Amino acid sequence: MVEKKRVIHQLEEVLELDEGTLSGHELLKNIENWDSLNILGFIAMVDENYSISINPEELEKCESVDELISLIEKKLS
């Protein structure tokens, strides 16, 4: 199981957001910096920190930050 706070912090770094900006409930479509470049950054961050691969089709199904975290947890189990 991944630590939610850690993933959120890493996502904030990828998105260049101030620490504490995200809580997990945010919809990805409402996050200004959630664009194709930062999606690639997120995929790279997950690969580097958790040694798992996430493909774009899986990411497309995620609508919120919490769903991104769930996807990482699912891949790790």
PDB file of N, CA, C and O in Angstrom:
ATOM      1  N   MET A   1       0.840  -1.186   0.000  1.00  0.00           N
ATOM      2  CA  MET A   1       0.000   0.000   0.000  1.00  0.00           C
ATOM      3  C   MET A   1       0.886   1.252   0.000  1.00  0.00           C
ATOM      4  O   MET A   1       1.877   1.328   0.727  1.00  0.00           O
ATOM      5  N   VAL A   2       0.520   2.199  -0.804  1.00  0.00           N
ATOM      6  CA  VAL A   2       1.288   3.435  -0.887  1.00  0.00           C
ATOM      7  C   VAL A   2       0.757   4.454   0.108  1.00  0.00           C
ATOM      8  O   VAL A   2      -0.416   4.432   0.483  1.00  0.00           O
ATOM      9  N   GLU A   3       1.636   5.338   0.523  1.00  0.00           N
ATOM     10  CA  GLU A   3       1.227   6.400   1.423  1.00  0.00           C
ATOM     11  C   GLU A   3       0.628   7.524   0.590  1.00  0.00           C
ATOM     12  O   GLU A   3       1.309   8.127  -0.240  1.00  0.00           O
ATOM     13  N   LYS A   4      -0.655   7.800   0.821  1.00  0.00           N
ATOM     14  CA  LYS A   4      -1.381   8.800   0.042  1.00  0.00           C
ATOM     15  C   LYS A   4      -0.676  10.159   0.069  1.00  0.00           C
ATOM     16  O   LYS A   4      -0.540  10.809  -0.967  1.00  0.00           O
ATOM     17  N   LYS A   5      -0.233  10.584   1.243  1.00  0.00           N
ATOM     18  CA  LYS A   5       0.425  11.889   1.370  1.00  0.00           C
ATOM     19  C   LYS A   5       1.674  11.969   0.497  1.00  0.00           C
ATOM     20  O   LYS A   5       1.953  12.999  -0.117  1.00  0.00           O
ATOM     21  N   ARG A   6       2.410  10.883   0.451  1.00  0.00           N
ATOM     22  CA  ARG A   6       3.648  10.852  -0.344  1.00  0.00           C
ATOM     23  C   ARG A   6       3.345  10.992  -1.830  1.00  0.00           C
ATOM     24  O   ARG A   6       4.003  11.762  -2.530  1.00  0.00           O
ATOM     25  N   VAL A   7       2.352  10.251  -2.314  1.00  0.00           N
ATOM     26  CA  VAL A   7       1.990  10.321  -3.731  1.00  0.00           C
ATOM     27  C   VAL A   7       1.480  11.719  -4.068  1.00  0.00           C
ATOM     28  O   VAL A   7       1.823  12.273  -5.112  1.00  0.00           O
ATOM     29  N   ILE A   8       0.669  12.282  -3.191  1.00  0.00           N
ATOM     30  CA  ILE A   8       0.149  13.636  -3.428  1.00  0.00           C
ATOM     31  C   ILE A   8       1.305  14.635  -3.488  1.00  0.00           C
ATOM     32  O   ILE A   8       1.328  15.510  -4.354  1.00  0.00           O
ATOM     33  N   HIS A   9       2.251  14.505  -2.581  1.00  0.00           N
ATOM     34  CA  HIS A   9       3.412  15.404  -2.592  1.00  0.00           C
ATOM     35  C   HIS A   9       4.195  15.264  -3.900  1.00  0.00           C
ATOM     36  O   HIS A   9       4.603  16.263  -4.491  1.00  0.00           O
ATOM     37  N   GLN A  10       4.399  14.035  -4.343  1.00  0.00           N
ATOM     38  CA  GLN A  10       5.121  13.796  -5.591  1.00  0.00           C
ATOM     39  C   GLN A  10       4.351  14.368  -6.781  1.00  0.00           C
ATOM     40  O   GLN A  10       4.947  14.929  -7.700  1.00  0.00           O
ATOM     41  N   LEU A  11       3.034  14.224  -6.758  1.00  0.00           N
ATOM     42  CA  LEU A  11       2.214  14.767  -7.836  1.00  0.00           C
ATOM     43  C   LEU A  11       2.275  16.298  -7.838  1.00  0.00           C
ATOM     44  O   LEU A  11       2.338  16.921  -8.897  1.00  0.00           O
ATOM     45  N   GLU A  12       2.256  16.884  -6.664  1.00  0.00           N
ATOM     46  CA  GLU A  12       2.388  18.343  -6.574  1.00  0.00           C
ATOM     47  C   GLU A  12       3.713  18.799  -7.170  1.00  0.00           C
ATOM     48  O   GLU A  12       3.772  19.837  -7.828  1.00  0.00           O
ATOM     49  N   GLU A  13       4.774  18.032  -6.944  1.00  0.00           N
ATOM     50  CA  GLU A  13       6.075  18.377  -7.518  1.00  0.00           C
ATOM     51  C   GLU A  13       6.046  18.284  -9.045  1.00  0.00           C
ATOM     52  O   GLU A  13       6.558  19.165  -9.736  1.00  0.00           O
ATOM     53  N   VAL A  14       5.449  17.220  -9.563  1.00  0.00           N
ATOM     54  CA  VAL A  14       5.348  17.050 -11.010  1.00  0.00           C
ATOM     55  C   VAL A  14       4.557  18.202 -11.626  1.00  0.00           C
ATOM     56  O   VAL A  14       4.921  18.726 -12.679  1.00  0.00           O
ATOM     57  N   LEU A  15       3.475  18.587 -10.961  1.00  0.00           N
ATOM     58  CA  LEU A  15       2.598  19.638 -11.485  1.00  0.00           C
ATOM     59  C   LEU A  15       3.072  21.043 -11.133  1.00  0.00           C
ATOM     60  O   LEU A  15       2.451  22.033 -11.519  1.00  0.00           O
ATOM     61  N   GLU A  16       4.183  21.121 -10.393  1.00  0.00           N
ATOM     62  CA  GLU A  16       4.741  22.398  -9.949  1.00  0.00           C
ATOM     63  C   GLU A  16       3.718  23.209  -9.159  1.00  0.00           C
ATOM     64  O   GLU A  16       3.549  24.409  -9.376  1.00  0.00           O
ATOM     65  N   LEU A  17       3.038  22.524  -8.235  1.00  0.00           N
ATOM     66  CA  LEU A  17       2.068  23.158  -7.348  1.00  0.00           C
ATOM     67  C   LEU A  17       2.686  23.327  -5.969  1.00  0.00           C
ATOM     68  O   LEU A  17       3.592  22.584  -5.592  1.00  0.00           O
ATOM     69  N   ASP A  18       2.199  24.298  -5.225  1.00  0.00           N
ATOM     70  CA  ASP A  18       2.655  24.486  -3.856  1.00  0.00           C
ATOM     71  C   ASP A  18       2.275  23.284  -3.017  1.00  0.00           C
ATOM     72  O   ASP A  18       1.219  22.683  -3.213  1.00  0.00           O
ATOM     73  N   GLU A  19       3.145  22.936  -2.079  1.00  0.00           N
ATOM     74  CA  GLU A  19       2.868  21.823  -1.175  1.00  0.00           C
ATOM     75  C   GLU A  19       1.582  22.110  -0.414  1.00  0.00           C
ATOM     76  O   GLU A  19       1.376  23.219   0.078  1.00  0.00           O
ATOM     77  N   GLY A  20       0.724  21.109  -0.323  1.00  0.00           N
ATOM     78  CA  GLY A  20      -0.549  21.256   0.375  1.00  0.00           C
ATOM     79  C   GLY A  20      -1.692  21.709  -0.520  1.00  0.00           C
ATOM     80  O   GLY A  20      -2.812  21.908  -0.051  1.00  0.00           O
ATOM     81  N   THR A  21      -1.408  21.872  -1.815  1.00  0.00           N
ATOM     82  CA  THR A  21      -2.445  22.303  -2.762  1.00  0.00           C
ATOM     83  C   THR A  21      -3.487  21.205  -2.984  1.00  0.00           C
ATOM     84  O   THR A  21      -4.683  21.483  -3.073  1.00  0.00           O
ATOM     85  N   LEU A  22      -3.025  19.966  -3.071  1.00  0.00           N
ATOM     86  CA  LEU A  22      -3.916  18.841  -3.364  1.00  0.00           C
ATOM     87  C   LEU A  22      -4.278  18.073  -2.104  1.00  0.00           C
ATOM     88  O   LEU A  22      -3.477  17.952  -1.177  1.00  0.00           O
ATOM     89  N   SER A  23      -5.499  17.556  -2.091  1.00  0.00           N
ATOM     90  CA  SER A  23      -5.932  16.724  -0.966  1.00  0.00           C
ATOM     91  C   SER A  23      -6.235  15.295  -1.419  1.00  0.00           C
ATOM     92  O   SER A  23      -6.209  14.362  -0.617  1.00  0.00           O
ATOM     93  N   GLY A  24      -6.520  15.138  -2.697  1.00  0.00           N
ATOM     94  CA  GLY A  24      -6.846  13.817  -3.230  1.00  0.00           C
ATOM     95  C   GLY A  24      -8.207  13.784  -3.885  1.00  0.00           C
ATOM     96  O   GLY A  24      -8.463  12.952  -4.755  1.00  0.00           O
ATOM     97  N   HIS A  25      -9.079  14.679  -3.475  1.00  0.00           N
ATOM     98  CA  HIS A  25     -10.453  14.667  -3.987  1.00  0.00           C
ATOM     99  C   HIS A  25     -10.615  15.439  -5.297  1.00  0.00           C
ATOM    100  O   HIS A  25     -11.673  15.392  -5.924  1.00  0.00           O
ATOM    101  N   GLU A  26      -9.562  16.151  -5.705  1.00  0.00           N
ATOM    102  CA  GLU A  26      -9.653  16.997  -6.885  1.00  0.00           C
ATOM    103  C   GLU A  26      -9.888  16.182  -8.157  1.00  0.00           C
ATOM    104  O   GLU A  26      -9.336  15.095  -8.332  1.00  0.00           O
ATOM    105  N   LEU A  27     -10.713  16.729  -9.026  1.00  0.00           N
ATOM    106  CA  LEU A  27     -10.891  16.144 -10.350  1.00  0.00           C
ATOM    107  C   LEU A  27      -9.724  16.594 -11.213  1.00  0.00           C
ATOM    108  O   LEU A  27      -9.350  17.767 -11.213  1.00  0.00           O
ATOM    109  N   LEU A  28      -9.158  15.652 -11.942  1.00  0.00           N
ATOM    110  CA  LEU A  28      -7.987  15.959 -12.766  1.00  0.00           C
ATOM    111  C   LEU A  28      -8.306  17.038 -13.794  1.00  0.00           C
ATOM    112  O   LEU A  28      -7.469  17.898 -14.070  1.00  0.00           O
ATOM    113  N   LYS A  29      -9.502  16.999 -14.357  1.00  0.00           N
ATOM    114  CA  LYS A  29      -9.864  17.984 -15.383  1.00  0.00           C
ATOM    115  C   LYS A  29      -9.900  19.402 -14.836  1.00  0.00           C
ATOM    116  O   LYS A  29      -9.840  20.363 -15.603  1.00  0.00           O
ATOM    117  N   ASN A  30      -9.999  19.543 -13.507  1.00  0.00           N
ATOM    118  CA  ASN A  30     -10.040  20.869 -12.884  1.00  0.00           C
ATOM    119  C   ASN A  30      -8.672  21.355 -12.422  1.00  0.00           C
ATOM    120  O   ASN A  30      -8.551  22.469 -11.914  1.00  0.00           O
ATOM    121  N   ILE A  31      -7.641  20.533 -12.593  1.00  0.00           N
ATOM    122  CA  ILE A  31      -6.283  20.927 -12.212  1.00  0.00           C
ATOM    123  C   ILE A  31      -5.632  21.557 -13.434  1.00  0.00           C
ATOM    124  O   ILE A  31      -5.413  20.899 -14.451  1.00  0.00           O
ATOM    125  N   GLU A  32      -5.331  22.835 -13.313  1.00  0.00           N
ATOM    126  CA  GLU A  32      -4.824  23.609 -14.450  1.00  0.00           C
ATOM    127  C   GLU A  32      -3.591  22.992 -15.093  1.00  0.00           C
ATOM    128  O   GLU A  32      -3.475  22.979 -16.319  1.00  0.00           O
ATOM    129  N   ASN A  33      -2.677  22.484 -14.291  1.00  0.00           N
ATOM    130  CA  ASN A  33      -1.412  21.953 -14.807  1.00  0.00           C
ATOM    131  C   ASN A  33      -1.507  20.501 -15.281  1.00  0.00           C
ATOM    132  O   ASN A  33      -0.502  19.945 -15.722  1.00  0.00           O
ATOM    133  N   TRP A  34      -2.667  19.879 -15.206  1.00  0.00           N
ATOM    134  CA  TRP A  34      -2.808  18.486 -15.635  1.00  0.00           C
ATOM    135  C   TRP A  34      -2.957  18.480 -17.164  1.00  0.00           C
ATOM    136  O   TRP A  34      -4.066  18.478 -17.697  1.00  0.00           O
ATOM    137  N   ASP A  35      -1.814  18.477 -17.844  1.00  0.00           N
ATOM    138  CA  ASP A  35      -1.791  18.484 -19.295  1.00  0.00           C
ATOM    139  C   ASP A  35      -0.926  17.323 -19.791  1.00  0.00           C
ATOM    140  O   ASP A  35      -0.392  16.552 -18.993  1.00  0.00           O
ATOM    141  N   SER A  36      -0.795  17.208 -21.099  1.00  0.00           N
ATOM    142  CA  SER A  36      -0.086  16.047 -21.665  1.00  0.00           C
ATOM    143  C   SER A  36       1.360  15.958 -21.189  1.00  0.00           C
ATOM    144  O   SER A  36       1.858  14.859 -20.945  1.00  0.00           O
ATOM    145  N   LEU A  37       2.028  17.072 -21.055  1.00  0.00           N
ATOM    146  CA  LEU A  37       3.418  17.055 -20.590  1.00  0.00           C
ATOM    147  C   LEU A  37       3.509  16.567 -19.146  1.00  0.00           C
ATOM    148  O   LEU A  37       4.369  15.749 -18.821  1.00  0.00           O
ATOM    149  N   ASN A  38       2.640  17.059 -18.293  1.00  0.00           N
ATOM    150  CA  ASN A  38       2.674  16.645 -16.891  1.00  0.00           C
ATOM    151  C   ASN A  38       2.126  15.236 -16.695  1.00  0.00           C
ATOM    152  O   ASN A  38       2.476  14.569 -15.722  1.00  0.00           O
ATOM    153  N   ILE A  39       1.284  14.781 -17.594  1.00  0.00           N
ATOM    154  CA  ILE A  39       0.847  13.379 -17.545  1.00  0.00           C
ATOM    155  C   ILE A  39       2.050  12.476 -17.785  1.00  0.00           C
ATOM    156  O   ILE A  39       2.219  11.466 -17.101  1.00  0.00           O
ATOM    157  N   LEU A  40       2.878  12.836 -18.748  1.00  0.00           N
ATOM    158  CA  LEU A  40       4.111  12.067 -18.987  1.00  0.00           C
ATOM    159  C   LEU A  40       5.032  12.139 -17.776  1.00  0.00           C
ATOM    160  O   LEU A  40       5.676  11.152 -17.420  1.00  0.00           O
ATOM    161  N   GLY A  41       5.092  13.308 -17.144  1.00  0.00           N
ATOM    162  CA  GLY A  41       5.888  13.458 -15.927  1.00  0.00           C
ATOM    163  C   GLY A  41       5.385  12.567 -14.809  1.00  0.00           C
ATOM    164  O   GLY A  41       6.175  11.990 -14.062  1.00  0.00           O
ATOM    165  N   PHE A  42       4.073  12.456 -14.694  1.00  0.00           N
ATOM    166  CA  PHE A  42       3.471  11.582 -13.683  1.00  0.00           C
ATOM    167  C   PHE A  42       3.832  10.121 -13.966  1.00  0.00           C
ATOM    168  O   PHE A  42       4.210   9.385 -13.054  1.00  0.00           O
ATOM    169  N   ILE A  43       3.716   9.708 -15.213  1.00  0.00           N
ATOM    170  CA  ILE A  43       4.062   8.326 -15.589  1.00  0.00           C
ATOM    171  C   ILE A  43       5.526   8.046 -15.250  1.00  0.00           C
ATOM    172  O   ILE A  43       5.846   6.984 -14.717  1.00  0.00           O
ATOM    173  N   ALA A  44       6.416   8.995 -15.556  1.00  0.00           N
ATOM    174  CA  ALA A  44       7.839   8.824 -15.250  1.00  0.00           C
ATOM    175  C   ALA A  44       8.076   8.782 -13.747  1.00  0.00           C
ATOM    176  O   ALA A  44       8.892   7.989 -13.277  1.00  0.00           O
ATOM    177  N   MET A  45       7.385   9.613 -12.991  1.00  0.00           N
ATOM    178  CA  MET A  45       7.528   9.643 -11.534  1.00  0.00           C
ATOM    179  C   MET A  45       7.110   8.310 -10.923  1.00  0.00           C
ATOM    180  O   MET A  45       7.781   7.789 -10.033  1.00  0.00           O
ATOM    181  N   VAL A  46       6.007   7.767 -11.403  1.00  0.00           N
ATOM    182  CA  VAL A  46       5.526   6.480 -10.892  1.00  0.00           C
ATOM    183  C   VAL A  46       6.531   5.372 -11.215  1.00  0.00           C
ATOM    184  O   VAL A  46       6.817   4.520 -10.373  1.00  0.00           O
ATOM    185  N   ASP A  47       7.058   5.391 -12.425  1.00  0.00           N
ATOM    186  CA  ASP A  47       8.048   4.396 -12.826  1.00  0.00           C
ATOM    187  C   ASP A  47       9.295   4.499 -11.947  1.00  0.00           C
ATOM    188  O   ASP A  47       9.816   3.486 -11.480  1.00  0.00           O
ATOM    189  N   GLU A  48       9.763   5.713 -11.728  1.00  0.00           N
ATOM    190  CA  GLU A  48      10.986   5.928 -10.952  1.00  0.00           C
ATOM    191  C   GLU A  48      10.806   5.580  -9.468  1.00  0.00           C
ATOM    192  O   GLU A  48      11.680   4.952  -8.871  1.00  0.00           O
ATOM    193  N   ASN A  49       9.691   5.980  -8.881  1.00  0.00           N
ATOM    194  CA  ASN A  49       9.493   5.806  -7.443  1.00  0.00           C
ATOM    195  C   ASN A  49       8.884   4.469  -7.040  1.00  0.00           C
ATOM    196  O   ASN A  49       9.106   3.994  -5.926  1.00  0.00           O
ATOM    197  N   TYR A  50       8.116   3.857  -7.946  1.00  0.00           N
ATOM    198  CA  TYR A  50       7.408   2.635  -7.571  1.00  0.00           C
ATOM    199  C   TYR A  50       7.739   1.454  -8.486  1.00  0.00           C
ATOM    200  O   TYR A  50       7.241   0.348  -8.275  1.00  0.00           O
ATOM    201  N   SER A  51       8.566   1.679  -9.488  1.00  0.00           N
ATOM    202  CA  SER A  51       8.985   0.631 -10.436  1.00  0.00           C
ATOM    203  C   SER A  51       7.806  -0.075 -11.079  1.00  0.00           C
ATOM    204  O   SER A  51       7.813  -1.295 -11.241  1.00  0.00           O
ATOM    205  N   ILE A  52       6.792   0.701 -11.445  1.00  0.00           N
ATOM    206  CA  ILE A  52       5.641   0.156 -12.170  1.00  0.00           C
ATOM    207  C   ILE A  52       5.378   1.012 -13.398  1.00  0.00           C
ATOM    208  O   ILE A  52       5.712   2.197 -13.432  1.00  0.00           O
ATOM    209  N   SER A  53       4.782   0.400 -14.394  1.00  0.00           N
ATOM    210  CA  SER A  53       4.440   1.115 -15.625  1.00  0.00           C
ATOM    211  C   SER A  53       2.941   1.353 -15.669  1.00  0.00           C
ATOM    212  O   SER A  53       2.139   0.462 -15.389  1.00  0.00           O
ATOM    213  N   ILE A  54       2.594   2.557 -16.023  1.00  0.00           N
ATOM    214  CA  ILE A  54       1.191   2.913 -16.217  1.00  0.00           C
ATOM    215  C   ILE A  54       1.064   3.368 -17.659  1.00  0.00           C
ATOM    216  O   ILE A  54       1.827   4.215 -18.124  1.00  0.00           O
ATOM    217  N   ASN A  55       0.091   2.799 -18.365  1.00  0.00           N
ATOM    218  CA  ASN A  55      -0.076   3.215 -19.752  1.00  0.00           C
ATOM    219  C   ASN A  55      -1.163   4.288 -19.854  1.00  0.00           C
ATOM    220  O   ASN A  55      -2.021   4.391 -18.977  1.00  0.00           O
ATOM    221  N   PRO A  56      -1.124   5.068 -20.904  1.00  0.00           N
ATOM    222  CA  PRO A  56      -2.077   6.171 -21.056  1.00  0.00           C
ATOM    223  C   PRO A  56      -3.541   5.742 -21.003  1.00  0.00           C
ATOM    224  O   PRO A  56      -4.384   6.500 -20.524  1.00  0.00           O
ATOM    225  N   GLU A  57      -3.855   4.544 -21.486  1.00  0.00           N
ATOM    226  CA  GLU A  57      -5.244   4.073 -21.461  1.00  0.00           C
ATOM    227  C   GLU A  57      -5.739   3.922 -20.024  1.00  0.00           C
ATOM    228  O   GLU A  57      -6.892   4.233 -19.723  1.00  0.00           O
ATOM    229  N   GLU A  58      -4.865   3.444 -19.139  1.00  0.00           N
ATOM    230  CA  GLU A  58      -5.241   3.311 -17.723  1.00  0.00           C
ATOM    231  C   GLU A  58      -5.441   4.690 -17.099  1.00  0.00           C
ATOM    232  O   GLU A  58      -6.367   4.900 -16.316  1.00  0.00           O
ATOM    233  N   LEU A  59      -4.573   5.613 -17.452  1.00  0.00           N
ATOM    234  CA  LEU A  59      -4.675   6.968 -16.911  1.00  0.00           C
ATOM    235  C   LEU A  59      -5.944   7.666 -17.364  1.00  0.00           C
ATOM    236  O   LEU A  59      -6.542   8.422 -16.598  1.00  0.00           O
ATOM    237  N   GLU A  60      -6.361   7.425 -18.597  1.00  0.00           N
ATOM    238  CA  GLU A  60      -7.575   8.049 -19.127  1.00  0.00           C
ATOM    239  C   GLU A  60      -8.795   7.719 -18.296  1.00  0.00           C
ATOM    240  O   GLU A  60      -9.728   8.519 -18.218  1.00  0.00           O
ATOM    241  N   LYS A  61      -8.803   6.555 -17.673  1.00  0.00           N
ATOM    242  CA  LYS A  61      -9.940   6.124 -16.862  1.00  0.00           C
ATOM    243  C   LYS A  61      -9.989   6.828 -15.515  1.00  0.00           C
ATOM    244  O   LYS A  61     -11.034   6.836 -14.864  1.00  0.00           O
ATOM    245  N   CYS A  62      -8.890   7.411 -15.089  1.00  0.00           N
ATOM    246  CA  CYS A  62      -8.825   8.098 -13.800  1.00  0.00           C
ATOM    247  C   CYS A  62      -9.400   9.503 -13.931  1.00  0.00           C
ATOM    248  O   CYS A  62      -9.037  10.265 -14.827  1.00  0.00           O
ATOM    249  N   GLU A  63     -10.308   9.823 -13.013  1.00  0.00           N
ATOM    250  CA  GLU A  63     -10.930  11.143 -13.041  1.00  0.00           C
ATOM    251  C   GLU A  63     -10.475  12.031 -11.891  1.00  0.00           C
ATOM    252  O   GLU A  63     -10.666  13.246 -11.943  1.00  0.00           O
ATOM    253  N   SER A  64      -9.874  11.447 -10.850  1.00  0.00           N
ATOM    254  CA  SER A  64      -9.483  12.241  -9.679  1.00  0.00           C
ATOM    255  C   SER A  64      -8.079  11.840  -9.209  1.00  0.00           C
ATOM    256  O   SER A  64      -7.526  10.824  -9.630  1.00  0.00           O
ATOM    257  N   VAL A  65      -7.536  12.659  -8.340  1.00  0.00           N
ATOM    258  CA  VAL A  65      -6.237  12.350  -7.738  1.00  0.00           C
ATOM    259  C   VAL A  65      -6.333  11.037  -6.963  1.00  0.00           C
ATOM    260  O   VAL A  65      -5.428  10.206  -7.044  1.00  0.00           O
ATOM    261  N   ASP A  66      -7.411  10.841  -6.218  1.00  0.00           N
ATOM    262  CA  ASP A  66      -7.601   9.590  -5.466  1.00  0.00           C
ATOM    263  C   ASP A  66      -7.584   8.372  -6.392  1.00  0.00           C
ATOM    264  O   ASP A  66      -7.066   7.318  -6.021  1.00  0.00           O
ATOM    265  N   GLU A  67      -8.147   8.512  -7.590  1.00  0.00           N
ATOM    266  CA  GLU A  67      -8.151   7.395  -8.537  1.00  0.00           C
ATOM    267  C   GLU A  67      -6.745   7.109  -9.062  1.00  0.00           C
ATOM    268  O   GLU A  67      -6.413   5.958  -9.347  1.00  0.00           O
ATOM    269  N   LEU A  68      -5.920   8.146  -9.193  1.00  0.00           N
ATOM    270  CA  LEU A  68      -4.517   7.925  -9.565  1.00  0.00           C
ATOM    271  C   LEU A  68      -3.814   7.102  -8.488  1.00  0.00           C
ATOM    272  O   LEU A  68      -3.061   6.175  -8.787  1.00  0.00           O
ATOM    273  N   ILE A  69      -4.072   7.456  -7.242  1.00  0.00           N
ATOM    274  CA  ILE A  69      -3.463   6.735  -6.120  1.00  0.00           C
ATOM    275  C   ILE A  69      -3.948   5.285  -6.104  1.00  0.00           C
ATOM    276  O   ILE A  69      -3.155   4.367  -5.893  1.00  0.00           O
ATOM    277  N   SER A  70      -5.227   5.081  -6.323  1.00  0.00           N
ATOM    278  CA  SER A  70      -5.784   3.720  -6.377  1.00  0.00           C
ATOM    279  C   SER A  70      -5.153   2.905  -7.498  1.00  0.00           C
ATOM    280  O   SER A  70      -4.904   1.710  -7.340  1.00  0.00           O
ATOM    281  N   LEU A  71      -4.896   3.554  -8.627  1.00  0.00           N
ATOM    282  CA  LEU A  71      -4.264   2.867  -9.755  1.00  0.00           C
ATOM    283  C   LEU A  71      -2.863   2.400  -9.375  1.00  0.00           C
ATOM    284  O   LEU A  71      -2.473   1.276  -9.692  1.00  0.00           O
ATOM    285  N   ILE A  72      -2.111   3.256  -8.699  1.00  0.00           N
ATOM    286  CA  ILE A  72      -0.771   2.868  -8.241  1.00  0.00           C
ATOM    287  C   ILE A  72      -0.866   1.695  -7.277  1.00  0.00           C
ATOM    288  O   ILE A  72      -0.107   0.733  -7.393  1.00  0.00           O
ATOM    289  N   GLU A  73      -1.793   1.766  -6.326  1.00  0.00           N
ATOM    290  CA  GLU A  73      -1.974   0.680  -5.353  1.00  0.00           C
ATOM    291  C   GLU A  73      -2.334  -0.621  -6.051  1.00  0.00           C
ATOM    292  O   GLU A  73      -1.811  -1.681  -5.707  1.00  0.00           O
ATOM    293  N   LYS A  74      -3.223  -0.542  -7.026  1.00  0.00           N
ATOM    294  CA  LYS A  74      -3.652  -1.735  -7.771  1.00  0.00           C
ATOM    295  C   LYS A  74      -2.458  -2.371  -8.487  1.00  0.00           C
ATOM    296  O   LYS A  74      -2.298  -3.592  -8.478  1.00  0.00           O
ATOM    297  N   LYS A  75      -1.630  -1.539  -9.102  1.00  0.00           N
ATOM    298  CA  LYS A  75      -0.461  -2.045  -9.830  1.00  0.00           C
ATOM    299  C   LYS A  75       0.569  -2.672  -8.893  1.00  0.00           C
ATOM    300  O   LYS A  75       1.275  -3.607  -9.273  1.00  0.00           O
ATOM    301  N   LEU A  76       0.651  -2.156  -7.673  1.00  0.00           N
ATOM    302  CA  LEU A  76       1.619  -2.675  -6.704  1.00  0.00           C
ATOM    303  C   LEU A  76       1.167  -3.976  -6.052  1.00  0.00           C
ATOM    304  O   LEU A  76       1.993  -4.721  -5.525  1.00  0.00           O
ATOM    305  N   SER A  77      -0.130  -4.257  -6.081  1.00  0.00           N
ATOM    306  CA  SER A  77      -0.623  -5.472  -5.400  1.00  0.00           C
ATOM    307  C   SER A  77      -0.592  -6.691  -6.279  1.00  0.00           C
ATOM    308  O   SER A  77      -0.975  -7.777  -5.843  1.00  0.00           O
TER     309      SER A  77
END
